[in-house]
Structures are given as C-alpha cells and as structure tokens.
Amino acid sequence: MIKGIIFDMGGVLIDLDYERCATAYESLGFKDIRNYLDPYHQKGIYGDMESGKVSEDEFYDFVLSKFRPGCRRADVDACMRSFYDGPTKEKGELLRSLKERGYRIYMLSNNNPIMMRICREDFRKAGIDLDSFFDALFISCEMKMLKPGREIYDEAVRRSGLRADELLFIDDSPRNTEAARGAGIVALDYVQGTDLSGLLLSALPQA
C-alpha cells in the first residue's frame, strides 16, 4: 500500500524550458553552455554544484568568466531562473489534495543551492512553503548524492521511515525511475506537459 509520494521537481512539479535557458546564457557570452546544461543530468561544474562538490562562489566565478565583461551574479541567477516555470495552480491543488488524503509528500531533486532559493520563492508565491509543506526534501546538493545513483534512493527511503514498496516516485527521466525501481520503490514515468493528476489517479486507490 502506497503511503508516501516522492516527486521530482524540474519536469514534474515545475516545467523546464531548456531552449530558453540556453539562449539566455548564450546572449551573455556563454557560447558553449549547451555542453553543460541538460534537461535531466547536468554536466561539468553544473553537475558538480548539484552534487555539492563546488561552492557557490566557485560556481559564480566560473560562469562569470564565461560571460562578457560587466555581468554580475544577478545575471547568472536570471539565466538559471529562465530554466524553470513556477508551479501551476493545478499542481499546487494536486499536492494539497494528496496531503489531505493522508499521503506523506516528499521531493527528490537533483538541484543546486541557487535554484533552490529561486524555487522556494516561486512555490511560496503559489502558496506552498517547501520546507513546511513537504514531509522531507531530498536535495542532491545537500545530500551530496545524485540521481540515478542507488545511494540517494536508499537514503530517501531511510529518512522517510517507510518501506521502499510503500513509496511512489514520479520523475520525467527514465534513468531515474529505472534506478528507483531497482531500489524497490514503485515508480511512474512522467512526460512534461501531460496530465500529472491523471497519472497519479491511475496508480493510487480512489478515496
């Protein structure tokens, strides 16, 4: 019986716009940004930020060295912000309804400290405080682990206090859902822009 639901963030709870983000970076002089950015698994220093291997100062210094002269950290933040759209009203309502039905709600995201600040603000605007609404946040840069590594799923299960087969995980990366299943977690593959509520209803017993 499913007792907890683990959501990926980017591509599931909030939509990604890879092209808009890459274009924003390129407009400021970061011409090889596409060698670093990926809708699912970041590369180079972006991946290192998500795994907690580099500091924010190191990250900003690197990106600004790629930008044209005169750019500031705020410009880096603006580029990163362009990767995401905030949560829709419908997804906010879905989260609330699941919580009202008694499910524990978790987030498991490959993410970095800068984007987490931005996302906390965006979710707050939608009426959801990430830290108080979710039963736990499993964020890669804080855990120093990345999806699809087995250890991050095992740690999420441990921290949830539930059995792996009592958890349902939703992600838009097939690599990530496959790894979750390998850890014994029930997993659903989501395609951005499709009906998230309908997908969940098909997997959960009706109230």
trRosetta pair geometry for C-beta under 8 A, 3 or more apart (Angstrom, degrees):
i j d omega theta_ij theta_ji phi_ij phi_ji
1 166 6.6 10 82 -123 60 84
2 5 7.1 48 168 -70 120 79
2 103 7.3 -3 130 -120 96 112
2 166 6.2 139 -131 -170 33 49
2 167 7.2 88 -142 -123 79 8
2 168 4.8 11 -138 -30 133 114
2 186 6.6 -81 -91 49 108 146
2 203 7.6 63 -30 138 160 95
2 204 6.2 -90 62 -112 142 85
3 103 6.8 166 174 -133 35 65
3 104 6.2 29 139 15 79 103
3 162 5.5 -168 72 -124 121 138
3 166 4.5 -3 22 173 103 111
3 167 7.5 -44 58 -74 74 52
4 103 6.3 137 -114 -176 30 81
4 104 3.9 -29 -107 69 93 104
4 105 7.4 -161 -156 -64 74 20
4 106 6.0 36 172 -6 113 114
4 135 7.2 -91 -133 51 113 149
4 160 5.6 -174 81 -167 175 133
4 162 5.2 -166 5 4 129 161
4 166 6.3 61 21 126 89 88
4 167 4.9 -24 76 -109 100 77
4 168 7.3 -178 95 25 50 70
5 98 6.1 -52 29 175 148 145
5 103 5.2 25 -3 162 105 136
5 104 7.3 168 22 83 61 55
5 105 5.8 -13 64 -114 92 61
5 106 6.9 -179 90 31 44 77
5 167 7.5 158 -94 -161 22 64
5 168 4.9 -21 -113 68 72 100
5 169 7.9 163 -165 -82 52 30
5 170 7.2 10 -177 -4 96 108
5 200 7.5 21 -134 -134 146 122
6 106 4.4 -26 -106 79 74 110
6 107 7.1 148 -161 -104 66 12
6 108 5.0 22 176 -5 116 114
6 138 7.5 -8 -147 26 118 129
6 156 6.5 56 -117 165 150 140
6 160 7.9 -78 -69 -80 113 141
6 167 5.8 26 -12 -180 112 111
6 168 6.9 -179 25 88 72 45
6 169 4.4 -17 70 -106 110 75
6 170 7.2 175 89 21 59 65
6 185 7.4 -29 31 -168 135 142
7 12 5.5 -171 -173 118 91 136
7 13 5.4 74 153 -48 136 114
7 95 8.0 -56 -21 -101 156 104
7 105 7.4 0 -1 -169 110 86
7 106 7.0 169 20 88 67 54
7 107 5.4 -32 70 -108 86 67
7 108 7.4 162 77 26 34 70
7 170 5.5 -13 -117 59 61 104
8 11 6.3 -20 117 68 126 95
8 12 4.3 112 74 5 89 138
8 13 7.3 -165 96 -2 52 89
8 107 7.7 85 -137 -159 12 71
8 108 6.3 -46 -89 77 56 76
8 109 6.1 115 -157 -95 58 72
8 169 7.8 67 -34 178 84 85
8 170 6.3 -118 14 101 86 65
8 171 4.1 93 -31 -112 137 73
8 172 6.4 -128 80 6 148 77
8 173 7.5 148 -110 14 165 93
8 176 6.9 73 -80 121 136 157
8 190 7.7 -159 43 42 117 127
9 12 6.5 -156 179 53 4 96
9 13 5.1 -49 -140 43 52 115
9 14 6.1 3 169 25 78 99
9 107 5.8 42 -60 -164 97 118
9 109 4.1 5 8 -97 113 135
9 111 6.6 13 46 -59 140 134
9 119 6.7 13 -178 -150 145 155
10 13 7.9 -33 -50 51 20 78
10 14 6.1 -38 -106 73 48 91
10 16 5.1 62 180 -67 98 110
10 39 7.9 -163 138 -173 116 65
10 83 7.4 -18 -132 136 133 109
10 84 6.3 -95 -113 -98 96 106
10 109 6.8 102 5 -146 84 111
10 111 7.5 147 -14 -86 115 100
10 172 7.9 -95 111 33 62 127
11 14 7.8 13 -2 79 26 55
11 15 7.2 58 -106 -135 31 38
11 16 5.1 -14 -70 -6 75 118
11 39 6.7 93 -78 171 129 98
11 40 7.6 7 -30 -91 162 70
11 171 7.7 43 91 -172 119 57
11 172 3.6 -108 142 28 125 148
11 173 7.4 81 88 -35 159 79
11 190 7.4 139 136 94 88 108
11 192 5.0 -88 -157 -70 70 116
12 170 5.6 135 -146 121 141 102
12 171 6.5 -78 -53 -121 137 33
12 172 5.6 -160 -58 -29 83 99
12 190 5.3 83 -112 77 92 152
12 192 7.5 -100 -71 -90 36 77
12 196 6.9 110 -169 -113 72 132
13 87 5.6 -31 160 -104 87 109
13 91 5.7 141 -152 167 63 141
13 95 7.7 41 -128 -63 114 126
13 107 7.5 -41 -9 -117 152 111
14 84 5.1 27 135 -165 130 108
14 85 5.9 -171 -175 76 89 60
14 86 6.2 -67 -127 -160 119 17
14 87 5.3 -79 -81 -71 88 63
14 91 7.8 -166 -71 82 50 164
14 119 7.1 -141 1 -129 157 104
14 122 7.2 53 -105 118 147 145
15 84 7.2 134 78 -157 49 56
15 85 4.5 5 59 40 98 114
15 192 5.7 110 -129 -166 81 118
15 193 7.1 67 -117 -64 121 73
16 39 5.5 128 117 -141 154 90
16 83 6.1 -23 -145 167 80 78
16 84 6.4 -37 -103 -98 54 58
16 192 6.6 -88 32 -106 87 160
17 20 4.0 13 130 25 120 120
17 21 6.2 139 94 -20 73 89
17 82 6.9 -82 78 158 112 71
17 83 6.6 -176 57 -161 67 30
17 84 7.5 -176 18 -78 83 10
17 85 6.7 75 -19 -32 112 95
18 21 5.9 -65 -152 39 29 109
18 22 6.1 24 158 -17 69 110
18 37 6.6 155 -151 139 91 120
18 38 7.8 -13 -126 -166 130 20
18 39 5.0 -67 -64 -73 131 92
18 83 7.2 25 -97 -140 42 80
19 22 5.9 -54 -142 38 29 108
19 23 6.2 29 159 -19 64 109
20 23 5.9 -59 -149 38 26 111
20 24 6.5 31 153 -24 62 106
20 82 5.2 -136 130 165 100 104
20 83 7.6 176 82 -96 93 30
21 24 5.7 -53 -151 30 31 113
21 25 6.7 28 154 -14 64 103
21 37 6.5 -176 111 -156 121 159
21 79 6.6 91 -160 175 74 71
21 80 7.5 35 -143 -127 114 24
21 82 4.7 160 -97 100 64 94
21 83 3.9 38 -86 -84 145 70
22 25 5.9 -55 -154 37 34 110
22 26 6.2 31 152 -18 67 109
22 33 5.5 171 -141 98 73 120
22 34 5.5 41 -141 -77 132 86
22 37 5.9 -153 -83 63 92 147
23 26 5.6 -55 -144 39 32 112
23 27 6.3 39 156 -28 65 104
24 27 5.9 -52 -151 28 28 113
24 28 7.2 12 155 -6 59 106
24 78 7.0 -141 179 123 134 86
24 79 4.5 173 119 -124 117 76
24 82 4.5 114 -18 46 158 164
25 28 6.2 -73 -160 42 33 101
25 30 4.1 -59 169 67 96 124
25 33 3.9 87 111 -76 146 165
25 37 7.6 177 4 -25 155 139
25 79 5.0 85 -74 -157 73 137
26 29 7.7 155 -170 17 32 7
26 30 6.3 -92 -82 72 36 67
26 31 6.0 69 -133 -111 81 46
26 33 6.1 -119 -58 20 74 124
28 67 4.7 -26 144 -135 107 99
28 68 6.2 -137 177 16 58 90
28 71 5.7 78 -172 -98 120 146
28 75 5.9 139 -124 166 154 127
28 79 6.8 -91 16 -69 140 131
29 66 6.5 166 109 142 91 61
29 67 4.8 109 57 -156 116 38
29 68 3.8 157 -46 -37 145 78
29 71 7.5 -140 28 -24 122 142
30 33 4.5 67 126 -58 109 107
30 63 6.9 -24 -90 -159 140 75
30 66 4.2 53 -109 134 87 120
30 67 6.0 -26 -47 -76 91 62
30 79 7.8 59 27 -147 141 164
31 66 7.9 -147 18 -177 61 99
32 35 4.8 -7 163 10 95 121
32 36 7.5 89 122 -12 78 96
32 66 7.8 -110 46 -147 85 126
33 36 5.7 -68 -164 40 49 107
33 37 5.7 18 154 -3 87 115
33 66 7.6 122 -72 149 84 147
34 37 6.2 -60 -119 50 37 95
35 43 6.7 -97 148 87 59 137
35 44 7.1 54 122 -19 90 137
36 42 6.6 11 163 -169 71 86
36 43 5.1 -139 -139 71 41 88
36 44 4.7 -65 -115 43 93 124
36 45 7.0 -21 -138 46 129 75
36 46 4.8 114 169 -1 104 127
37 42 6.5 -29 -123 -123 40 85
37 43 7.7 -79 -14 29 14 89
37 46 6.5 74 -83 -2 56 178
37 83 7.7 -148 -147 -107 128 122
38 41 5.3 -21 90 64 138 53
38 42 5.7 -171 36 -91 91 37
38 43 6.2 82 -15 -17 118 95
39 172 8.0 -74 147 108 110 125
40 172 7.4 -137 -98 95 97 89
40 173 4.3 115 -141 -98 124 123
40 175 7.1 104 159 36 142 118
40 176 7.5 -150 -164 -22 111 115
41 47 7.1 28 167 -103 72 113
41 110 7.2 4 -113 101 58 172
41 146 7.9 86 -137 167 94 128
41 173 7.4 98 -40 -132 91 152
41 175 7.5 -19 -42 66 131 149
42 46 3.7 -108 172 120 128 108
42 47 4.4 -175 98 -67 83 67
42 49 7.6 -36 104 51 150 95
42 50 5.7 130 45 -8 127 137
42 110 7.3 -174 10 140 99 124
43 46 6.3 38 58 55 40 105
43 47 5.3 3 -121 -22 14 121
44 47 6.2 117 51 21 30 97
44 48 7.0 -58 140 -3 40 103
45 48 5.0 -51 -143 39 41 118
45 49 6.4 50 153 -26 67 96
45 54 6.1 -24 -154 24 87 162
45 58 7.6 -144 -153 130 122 97
45 59 6.1 159 157 -118 116 74
45 62 5.2 -79 159 105 178 167
45 63 8.0 -148 95 -52 139 80
46 49 5.8 -44 -151 28 32 112
46 50 6.8 28 150 -14 60 105
46 112 7.6 -99 -162 -40 62 144
47 50 5.6 -56 -150 38 36 110
47 51 6.3 20 155 -7 69 109
47 146 7.4 11 -166 -105 89 158
48 51 5.9 -62 -142 46 31 101
48 53 4.1 -83 -163 65 86 115
48 54 4.6 54 130 -4 117 110
49 52 7.7 40 -179 -70 30 25
49 53 7.6 -82 -59 48 22 74
49 54 5.7 -52 -78 61 62 101
49 56 7.9 75 -134 -94 109 53
49 59 5.1 54 -87 -94 124 140
49 112 4.0 12 139 -115 111 133
49 113 7.6 -111 -179 17 100 79
49 114 7.7 -22 177 14 141 105
49 141 6.4 -23 153 -103 60 125
50 110 4.9 31 -177 176 136 86
50 111 6.1 132 -128 61 91 6
50 112 5.2 -78 -79 -61 59 86
50 140 4.9 19 167 95 83 133
50 141 5.6 -101 -155 -63 31 90
50 146 6.2 72 121 -105 107 110
51 140 6.1 -54 -92 155 44 108
51 141 6.8 15 42 -101 4 56
51 144 6.1 56 172 -153 66 52
51 145 7.2 53 -138 -85 80 3
51 146 5.1 -49 -89 -45 96 114
52 140 7.3 -156 -22 134 93 68
52 141 4.5 133 -66 -163 82 57
52 142 6.9 153 -77 -57 132 13
52 143 7.6 -171 -16 65 140 37
52 144 4.2 -79 55 -94 138 77
53 144 7.7 109 -58 -139 64 91
54 58 4.4 -114 -178 86 105 134
54 59 5.7 126 115 -55 119 85
55 58 4.7 100 55 6 78 101
55 59 7.0 -140 98 -4 44 88
56 59 5.5 -57 -148 38 34 113
56 60 6.2 33 156 -18 69 105
56 113 5.8 -73 -73 69 115 131
56 114 6.5 133 -128 -54 108 97
57 60 5.9 -54 -144 38 29 108
57 61 6.2 30 156 -20 64 108
58 61 5.8 -55 -147 36 28 112
58 62 6.4 29 155 -20 63 107
59 62 5.9 -58 -152 34 29 110
59 63 6.4 19 158 -12 66 108
59 112 7.5 127 -116 -176 169 145
59 114 7.5 -135 105 -20 147 132
60 63 6.0 -60 -145 40 30 104
60 64 6.0 24 161 -15 68 112
60 73 5.2 -13 -144 -111 132 100
60 76 5.9 -158 -126 26 77 170
61 64 6.1 -60 -142 42 25 107
61 65 6.4 31 156 -26 61 107
62 65 5.8 -57 -155 29 29 113
62 66 7.0 21 150 -14 62 106
63 66 5.7 -61 -160 35 38 111
63 67 6.5 37 146 -24 70 105
63 76 4.9 95 106 -117 145 122
63 79 8.0 -169 -177 59 137 143
64 67 5.3 -49 -143 31 42 115
64 71 5.9 -167 -135 89 81 104
64 72 7.7 5 -112 -133 122 16
64 73 7.4 -49 -64 -76 124 58
64 76 6.8 -67 -61 -55 80 123
67 71 3.9 -59 136 40 143 154
67 75 6.6 102 -138 108 159 136
67 76 7.6 -108 -41 -71 142 84
68 71 6.2 104 65 -25 62 112
71 75 4.4 -88 -165 53 98 157
71 76 7.6 103 151 -42 115 76
72 75 5.4 114 57 0 59 98
72 76 7.8 -112 112 0 44 86
73 76 5.3 -48 -156 32 46 115
73 77 6.4 48 147 -20 71 101
74 77 5.5 -49 -148 36 36 115
74 78 6.4 41 151 -23 66 103
75 78 5.6 -48 -147 33 33 114
75 79 6.6 35 152 -19 63 102
76 79 5.8 -55 -155 34 32 110
76 80 6.5 28 151 -15 66 106
76 114 7.6 -60 125 -160 106 159
77 80 5.7 -58 -149 39 32 109
77 81 6.1 37 152 -25 67 106
77 114 6.3 -138 -108 -174 79 116
77 118 7.0 165 -168 -71 93 121
78 81 5.5 -50 -145 33 31 116
78 82 6.7 38 153 -29 61 101
79 82 5.8 -51 -157 23 33 115
79 83 7.9 46 146 -31 57 90
80 83 6.0 -37 -172 4 45 116
80 114 5.7 37 101 121 172 123
80 115 5.7 -124 165 -79 122 86
80 118 6.7 -178 111 -13 107 157
81 84 6.8 -80 -167 46 43 90
81 118 5.3 -154 -98 -148 86 147
83 115 7.6 -40 60 -115 131 124
84 115 7.4 114 -15 -154 138 107
84 118 7.3 138 49 120 134 125
84 119 7.0 -31 119 -88 171 91
84 122 7.3 -122 119 -17 126 172
86 122 3.8 -153 -116 -169 100 114
86 123 7.5 -169 -158 -61 92 42
86 125 6.5 -34 -158 69 154 123
86 126 6.3 174 159 -43 113 118
87 91 4.9 -117 -170 80 96 122
87 92 5.6 111 129 -56 123 88
87 122 6.7 129 5 136 79 102
87 123 5.9 50 7 -105 129 71
87 126 4.8 -58 72 -23 106 174
87 128 7.1 -11 58 33 154 134
88 91 4.9 93 56 8 82 98
88 92 7.1 -141 96 -4 45 87
88 126 8.0 81 95 -125 8 137
89 92 5.6 -58 -153 37 33 114
89 93 6.3 32 152 -18 67 106
89 126 7.1 -160 -92 -147 50 100
90 93 5.7 -55 -149 37 31 111
90 94 6.4 36 150 -23 64 104
90 197 7.2 -92 165 -31 105 127
91 94 5.3 -46 -146 32 37 117
91 95 6.5 41 154 -20 65 100
91 196 6.5 35 -107 58 94 148
92 95 5.9 -52 -152 33 32 111
92 96 6.6 28 152 -15 64 107
92 126 4.8 -153 -78 160 140 115
92 127 6.2 84 -172 59 143 102
92 128 5.8 -151 -133 -31 99 123
93 96 5.7 -56 -148 39 34 111
93 97 6.2 33 155 -21 67 107
94 97 5.8 -56 -146 35 29 109
94 98 6.4 28 156 -18 64 106
94 196 6.5 61 180 101 177 111
94 197 5.1 -133 -106 -87 126 96
94 200 7.3 125 -171 30 121 151
95 98 5.9 -58 -151 35 29 110
95 99 6.5 27 153 -17 64 107
95 105 6.3 82 -160 -146 89 155
95 128 6.6 29 88 -108 149 147
95 133 7.2 41 147 160 130 131
96 99 5.7 -57 -150 37 32 110
96 100 6.3 33 152 -21 67 107
97 100 5.5 -52 -147 36 33 113
97 101 6.5 32 153 -19 64 105
98 101 5.7 -56 -151 36 33 111
98 103 4.7 -47 168 50 89 130
98 105 6.1 108 104 -82 118 114
98 200 7.4 -64 -87 167 125 153
99 102 7.9 90 176 -41 33 11
99 103 6.5 -90 -93 63 33 77
99 105 5.5 -51 -79 -18 93 131
99 133 7.4 -90 -74 -173 157 84
101 207 5.5 -112 -123 -86 115 125
104 135 4.4 -14 -168 -13 94 163
104 160 6.9 133 113 -159 145 99
104 162 7.2 -171 46 -36 143 136
105 133 7.1 -38 85 143 133 81
105 134 5.4 -106 108 -127 92 63
105 135 5.7 135 57 -2 53 94
106 134 6.0 93 -122 -173 31 106
106 135 5.7 -55 -72 60 75 95
106 136 5.2 -6 -121 63 98 81
106 137 7.4 173 -162 -89 68 29
106 138 6.5 29 173 -3 112 104
106 156 7.0 120 155 -168 151 109
106 160 6.4 -57 -61 -98 151 111
106 167 7.8 -20 32 -144 137 115
107 130 7.3 -39 10 -158 152 102
107 134 5.3 -48 -5 -129 100 157
107 136 7.8 -149 36 102 66 52
107 137 5.0 -6 60 -125 106 71
107 138 6.6 -169 94 34 55 69
107 139 7.6 19 107 -66 104 78
108 138 4.3 -7 -107 72 73 118
108 147 7.0 98 145 -55 107 127
108 152 7.2 125 -164 148 115 111
108 153 7.9 45 -156 -98 157 62
108 156 5.5 -10 -95 -104 126 152
108 169 6.9 -24 35 -137 138 109
108 171 7.9 -54 82 -77 107 113
109 137 7.7 -30 23 -170 105 89
109 138 7.3 142 19 86 59 66
109 139 5.7 -11 65 -115 92 67
109 140 6.7 -106 106 -9 52 92
110 140 4.4 24 -124 -15 53 150
110 146 5.5 46 -114 -146 111 84
110 147 5.3 -109 -47 35 109 96
111 115 5.3 -123 -166 83 98 121
111 116 5.5 109 135 -61 128 92
111 119 7.5 -47 -155 5 149 148
111 139 5.4 -60 57 -153 108 96
111 140 6.0 139 30 31 53 96
111 141 6.2 -84 93 -2 59 107
112 115 5.2 82 58 18 79 102
112 116 6.9 -144 94 -11 36 92
112 141 5.1 101 -120 -55 45 147
113 116 5.6 -57 -144 35 31 114
113 117 6.7 36 158 -22 65 99
113 141 5.8 -123 -40 115 74 154
114 117 6.0 -53 -160 29 31 109
114 118 6.8 25 148 -13 63 107
115 118 5.4 -55 -149 40 40 113
115 119 5.9 37 154 -19 72 108
116 119 5.6 -53 -138 41 32 109
116 120 6.2 40 158 -25 64 102
116 139 6.2 31 -93 -145 137 152
116 141 7.6 -127 -22 44 132 129
117 120 5.9 -51 -149 30 28 112
117 121 6.8 26 153 -16 60 105
118 121 5.9 -61 -159 36 31 110
118 122 6.4 27 150 -17 67 108
119 122 5.4 -52 -142 38 37 111
119 123 6.1 34 159 -16 69 105
119 130 7.1 63 121 -61 95 149
120 123 6.1 -56 -145 40 27 107
120 124 6.2 32 154 -24 62 108
120 129 7.9 25 -163 -153 86 57
120 130 5.2 -94 -114 14 77 129
120 131 7.5 17 -129 -23 117 95
121 124 5.6 -55 -148 33 29 115
121 125 6.7 33 153 -21 63 102
122 125 5.8 -51 -155 30 33 113
122 126 6.8 22 149 -9 63 106
123 126 5.5 -62 -153 43 38 108
123 128 4.5 -70 173 81 96 97
123 129 7.2 133 116 -107 107 15
123 130 5.2 86 76 -54 155 92
123 133 7.9 -132 159 30 128 142
124 127 7.6 70 -176 -59 32 10
124 128 7.0 -109 -85 71 30 47
124 129 5.9 42 -102 -93 83 63
124 130 7.8 -67 -52 -11 78 82
128 133 4.9 -26 -164 -23 87 166
129 132 4.4 24 95 36 120 103
129 133 5.5 146 67 -19 61 96
130 133 6.4 -60 -124 40 17 102
130 134 6.0 -7 -175 6 59 117
130 137 6.3 45 159 -76 105 138
131 134 7.3 -50 -121 45 13 93
131 137 7.0 -59 -103 -11 58 132
134 137 5.5 86 93 -62 144 79
135 160 7.5 67 110 -132 126 76
136 156 7.9 164 103 -147 129 74
136 159 5.7 167 -180 133 166 118
136 160 6.6 -136 33 -90 140 65
137 142 7.9 62 111 39 100 149
138 143 6.3 14 -168 -38 74 145
138 152 6.9 125 162 180 122 94
138 155 7.2 145 -140 102 122 98
138 156 4.6 -13 -91 -101 164 103
138 159 7.0 156 -86 58 106 143
139 142 4.5 60 77 17 99 111
139 143 6.6 157 77 -6 47 94
140 143 5.9 -70 -137 49 28 99
140 144 7.6 104 169 -73 59 8
140 145 6.1 -117 -141 80 72 51
140 146 5.0 48 -149 -99 132 60
140 147 7.0 -98 -81 1 123 75
140 152 6.8 -20 -107 -120 80 146
141 144 7.4 26 -170 -73 27 49
143 152 6.2 104 114 -123 146 92
143 155 6.3 144 -158 105 133 153
145 149 5.7 -126 -174 75 91 132
145 151 5.2 -124 -136 96 137 105
145 152 3.9 172 126 -76 123 94
145 155 6.6 134 31 21 162 144
146 149 5.5 84 72 3 64 114
146 152 6.5 -131 75 -36 12 146
147 152 5.8 -101 -67 73 60 147
147 153 7.7 81 -107 -51 84 89
147 171 7.5 -159 179 -130 160 155
147 173 7.3 128 129 68 128 140
147 175 7.8 127 149 109 93 94
147 176 4.6 25 167 -120 131 105
147 179 6.6 162 -159 68 81 146
148 173 7.5 -136 -61 116 110 127
148 175 4.7 -119 -35 143 148 93
148 176 5.0 -143 -89 -98 96 51
148 178 7.1 13 -154 68 146 85
148 179 3.6 166 -174 -23 103 154
149 152 5.4 88 75 -1 91 100
149 153 7.9 -170 98 0 53 86
149 179 7.4 52 41 -169 9 149
150 153 6.0 -66 -163 39 43 108
150 154 6.2 37 149 -18 77 110
150 179 6.4 -137 -83 -170 58 102
150 182 6.6 -81 -107 106 101 119
150 183 6.0 157 -151 -77 79 105
151 154 5.6 -56 -145 40 35 112
151 155 6.1 34 158 -20 69 107
152 155 5.8 -53 -145 38 31 110
152 156 6.4 36 153 -22 63 104
153 156 5.6 -51 -146 34 32 112
153 157 6.5 34 153 -18 64 103
153 164 7.9 52 155 -128 102 113
153 169 8.0 -38 -127 -73 105 161
153 179 6.3 -173 -30 134 141 94
153 180 5.5 180 -118 -113 137 61
153 182 7.8 114 62 74 161 82
153 183 3.8 -169 120 -7 136 170
153 185 6.2 -123 -167 -8 118 134
154 157 5.8 -53 -152 35 32 112
154 158 6.4 33 151 -21 64 106
154 183 5.9 -138 -61 -143 68 124
155 158 5.5 -51 -147 35 35 114
155 159 6.2 28 158 -14 67 107
156 159 6.0 -58 -144 41 28 105
156 160 6.2 33 156 -27 63 108
156 167 7.8 133 125 -169 106 166
157 160 5.8 -57 -148 31 28 113
157 162 6.9 -100 -155 76 68 72
157 163 7.4 -1 -165 -178 111 23
157 164 4.9 -22 -120 -84 142 78
157 167 6.5 -128 -106 0 81 150
157 183 6.8 -161 -27 152 135 120
157 184 7.6 44 -95 71 156 108
157 185 7.0 -138 -75 -71 112 107
160 167 6.3 66 103 -83 172 129
162 166 4.2 -120 174 83 115 125
162 167 5.7 132 96 -53 130 94
163 166 4.6 92 58 0 80 107
163 167 7.6 -155 93 -9 48 88
163 184 7.8 -78 161 133 81 128
164 167 6.0 -67 -161 31 37 110
164 183 5.9 -148 -140 133 138 80
164 184 3.4 69 110 99 146 109
164 185 5.0 -97 -174 -67 89 63
165 184 5.8 -71 -52 163 78 95
165 185 7.4 -155 -83 -113 35 30
165 186 6.5 75 -148 -33 55 95
167 185 5.0 -44 87 -136 107 98
167 186 6.7 176 91 34 51 82
168 185 7.6 152 -111 175 17 89
168 186 4.8 -35 -105 86 66 109
168 187 7.4 157 -163 -91 54 29
168 188 6.8 23 180 -9 98 107
168 200 7.9 110 130 -133 146 85
168 203 6.3 131 -144 133 142 134
168 204 7.4 -84 -22 -74 170 95
169 177 6.7 175 104 -119 107 71
169 180 4.5 -115 65 -166 154 160
169 185 5.0 43 -8 142 123 131
169 186 6.9 157 17 85 74 52
169 187 4.6 -24 69 -108 99 80
169 188 7.2 -179 88 24 49 68
170 187 7.5 161 -81 -160 32 62
170 188 4.8 -15 -105 66 78 104
170 190 5.2 50 -180 -28 98 127
170 196 7.4 85 170 -150 154 99
170 199 7.3 109 -127 115 127 131
170 200 7.4 -46 -69 -79 145 94
171 176 4.2 -91 135 97 160 127
171 177 5.1 -166 56 -57 108 85
171 180 7.2 152 5 -15 131 139
171 187 7.0 -26 22 -162 100 109
171 188 7.9 143 24 78 56 59
171 189 7.3 -38 74 -118 66 49
171 190 6.6 176 88 27 17 99
172 189 7.5 81 -131 -169 32 64
172 190 5.0 -64 -82 81 71 86
172 191 6.6 108 -136 -108 94 26
172 192 5.6 24 -124 -43 150 86
173 176 4.0 74 79 6 107 109
173 177 6.9 170 87 -8 58 81
174 177 5.8 -56 -141 41 36 105
174 178 6.0 39 159 -22 69 107
174 189 6.0 13 -95 -120 74 126
175 178 5.9 -57 -147 36 26 112
175 179 6.4 25 155 -18 62 108
176 179 5.8 -55 -149 36 31 110
176 180 6.5 34 152 -21 64 104
177 180 5.5 -49 -148 33 36 115
177 181 6.5 38 153 -19 65 101
177 187 4.0 156 -159 153 85 133
177 188 7.0 -110 -130 75 134 20
177 189 5.1 -111 11 -79 169 76
178 181 5.8 -53 -153 34 32 111
178 182 6.6 37 147 -22 62 104
178 187 7.7 -135 -51 85 21 157
179 182 5.4 -52 -154 32 36 118
179 183 6.8 29 150 -14 65 103
180 183 5.7 -61 -155 38 36 107
180 185 4.2 -66 172 70 92 122
180 187 4.2 121 87 -75 125 134
181 184 7.6 79 -174 -53 34 9
181 185 6.5 -97 -82 67 32 67
181 186 7.7 38 -103 -126 76 22
181 187 5.0 -97 -54 19 85 124
186 203 7.5 151 148 -176 127 125
188 199 5.8 129 166 162 142 115
188 200 7.6 -158 34 -86 171 56
188 203 5.9 -92 -72 -51 133 158
190 194 6.9 -162 -169 60 72 110
190 196 6.3 22 -140 -109 131 85
190 199 6.1 143 -104 102 88 176
191 194 4.6 58 74 -2 92 128
194 198 7.9 -91 151 56 88 115
194 199 7.1 77 115 -43 111 121
195 198 3.7 29 122 21 126 118
195 199 6.3 156 99 -20 72 82
196 199 5.6 -54 -150 33 33 114
196 200 6.5 28 155 -15 66 106
197 200 5.9 -59 -152 38 30 108
197 201 6.2 31 153 -21 66 108
198 201 5.6 -52 -143 35 33 113
198 202 6.5 36 156 -23 64 103
199 202 6.0 -57 -157 30 29 112
199 203 6.9 9 152 -6 62 112
200 203 5.9 -72 -153 43 35 102
200 204 5.7 4 163 0 76 119
201 204 6.4 -67 -125 48 27 93
201 206 7.4 37 -160 -90 88 81
